[in-house]
Amino acid sequence: MTMLREFQTIGHDLFIAGLNNSHSGNMSVRLNRMMAITRSGSMLHRLDYDDIVETIIDGEDAASARASRERPVHRAIYLQTSAQAIVHAHPPQLIALSFFTDQFSPVDAEGRYFFPRGVPVVEVTNAIASEEVAGKVAPLLRDYPLVIVRGHGSFAVGNSLEDGFHYTSSLEHSARIASAYRVNSNSR
């Protein structure tokens, strides 16, 4: 699969799964000392060649201005982890749960299998495209495949965009189950 096709497939799947709205989220892959990242304002479910921006990881260059505004977070993750790909999404159930916990621990068997230690939720003052997010999320992604930013969304890492999608969709599924479980257990 070509890199563009992988971006297109995962961007489409994120949208269809309800993990992003029409213009939210971003993705990137490491290319040695560069990264290919979605363009700022792009529609992940309708990506084209011009929507993928190649920019250096350790600084700004001529292409940086076109790249996602979350690029500081992507850069920090690449500089501090061995991640080969990053998926940033806005899963609604996870975002809702993030207001009530500092660590989400799935109650379902599959969720506990993929996230045996749960997933940390970080609180920041500026949740969108900030160095504060980069500083809190990147170190945690050394030990967890996904981190939730309270009220904003998730950052998932892996060897491919598919890995990031898998972690994101799996945890959102677990969040739905946990919410239903809590509602039903409270009604007894």
N, C-alpha and C positions, 0 to 999 in steps of 0.2 A: 504494500500500500504506500502511495506517495505521501509525503508530509502534508501537502494541501488536502488530500483526500482524508487523512486521519483527522485533521482539524475540522473539516466539513462534517464528517461522520459523528464525531463526539459533540460538536456544537449543536448539530441537529438533535442528537439524542438527549442532551441536556435540556433543550427547549421542550421537546415532546414529553419528557418525563416531568415537566413542571418545575425544574430546578433553577431556571432562569426565566425572566420575562423577555420581551422582544429585544431589548438593547442592554441587558445586564450580563455580568460575568466576563471572564477572560481566560485565556489559556496560553501556555507557552511550552516550548521544548528547548532543551539545552543543545547547542551546536558548538561544542568545544568551548571557546571563550566568548561565544556569541549566544544569543537566544532568538528564537523565532517566536513572536508574541502577537496576539491579535491586536488589530488597530483600535485605537480609542473610538468608542461609539459604534463599533461594528455589531451587526446582528449575527450572533454565533450560529444560528440555524440557517444562515444564508451567506456563508463566507465565500469569497472569491480570492483570487491570487493577490489582489491589491489590499486585502484585509489582513495579510500576514506581513509583519514588519520584522526585519532582522536588525538587531542592534547589539552592541557590546554589553556584556554582563557587568563589567566593573566600572562603568562610567556612562556619560552621555556622549552621543555622536549625532550626526546629521539626521539619522532616522528616528531618534528618540522621541521627538515631538509628535510623531504620528502614532507611536505605540500606546498601548493601554495606559491609562493614568495609574494603574496599579503596578506599573513596572518597578517602582522602588521595592515593593514587597517581593516580586518575582526575583529581582536581583539579589536581595538579601537571602532568600531561600537558596538560590543557586550557589551563592558565595559561602553559605554556612552548612550546606547539606550535600549529599550525593545525589539528590533528586535529578532525574533526567527529564521530567515533565511536571507541570503544575496545572491544576484545574481550580479556578476560583468560581464559585457558584453562589446562588442566593436561595437555598432550599427553605421553603416557607415553614415547614414544621420544625426544622432545626433552629431556625431563627426565633420562632415563638418559644421553644423550650429554652433557648439561651438566656432568656430573661429570668429564669427560675433556678439556674444551677451554674456551678463553676466547673462541673465535670459531668458530661452526659455518659451514663452507663446503660447500654441497651439491656432490655429485659428478655428479648427473644434469643433463641439459640444461635441463629446465624449471626446476629449482631454481636453476641458475646464471642463467637468464634473469630470474627474479623477484628474486633475491638476489645480484646480481653481485659485491657486496663481502662476501658472507656476512652473518652475523647475530651481534652481540655477545652474550656470556654474562656477566652480572654476578654477583659474589659479594657477599653481604650477611650480616650476623650474624643479623638478624631478617627472614626472607623473607616473612612474611605481614603485610600491612596496615601497613607501617611507613613512617615518614618517610624512613628510609634507602633503601628501595626507590624511593620517589618521587624522592629526590634523585639516584639513579643512573640510573633508567630514563628519566625525562622528557627530559633533555638529549639522550640517544641517539636518542630517537624524532623528533628534528628531522631526522636524517639517515638513519634506517632505518625501514622500515615495521613492524618487529617486534624485540623484545628478549626474551631468555630470562633468567629469574632462576634461577640454579643451584639445582637440587633442588626448585624450586617450580612454575614454569610460564612462560607467555609473556604479553606484552602486545603487542597489535597495534593499529595505528591506520589510519584511512582516512577517506574521505568518507561512508562508511556502515558499518553493522554487517556487511553482506555483504563489504565490503573486508577487514575484520578477520578474518572467517571464512575468506575466500579465502587470506590470508597465513598464517593459522594452519594450515589444512588442507594447504596446499601445502608448508609447511616440515616438517610432521610426515611427509608423504609422502616428502620428500627425506631425512628422518632414517631412515626405514625402509629406503630404498634404500642409504643410506650404511652402515647397520649390516649389511645383507646383503652388500654389496660387501666390507666389511672382513672378515667371516667367511669369505667365499669366497676372497678373495685370501690370507688366512692359511692356508687349507687346501691351497694349491698346493704 
